[in-house]
Amino acid sequence: MGFSLALVFYIGAGVGVRLGDDYTSIPLYGSVRYTFLKKKISPFIDAKVGYSLLDAAGFYANPGAGVNWNFYKTLSVFLKVGYTYNSKAYGEAWNKDGDDVYPHGVSASIGFSF
């Protein structure tokens, strides 16, 4: 949920779900996106910053780049690659089995916007 400025800059907020091998988290974040072209298919960069709840609780960030395909009026599909960071440090035993879990890494996303 958010709003666009000059059709190329977006500011908003959101909620996500991350499912790992041994963890689940729900990031709550603020989001900014810059779209380079005002075309049907447009590259973009974005960043999400906020706080994750549940197993990977703590600071959350997800910068990335991708492409958006506007296929009908305000309906579009996007593909994005980025890096996801959670402040939960490697080596902290925080899941039910006491295993080490590393909730950071390269991420790929596909989504739908309207």
Secondary structure as GFF3:
##gff-version 3
##sequence-region A 1 114
A	DSSP	beta_strand	2	5	.	.	.	ID=ss1
A	DSSP	beta_strand	9	15	.	.	.	ID=ss2
A	DSSP	beta_strand	18	19	.	.	.	ID=ss3
A	DSSP	beta_strand	24	35	.	.	.	ID=ss4
A	DSSP	beta_strand	41	54	.	.	.	ID=ss5
A	DSSP	beta_strand	58	72	.	.	.	ID=ss6
A	DSSP	beta_strand	75	86	.	.	.	ID=ss7
A	DSSP	beta_strand	105	113	.	.	.	ID=ss8
###
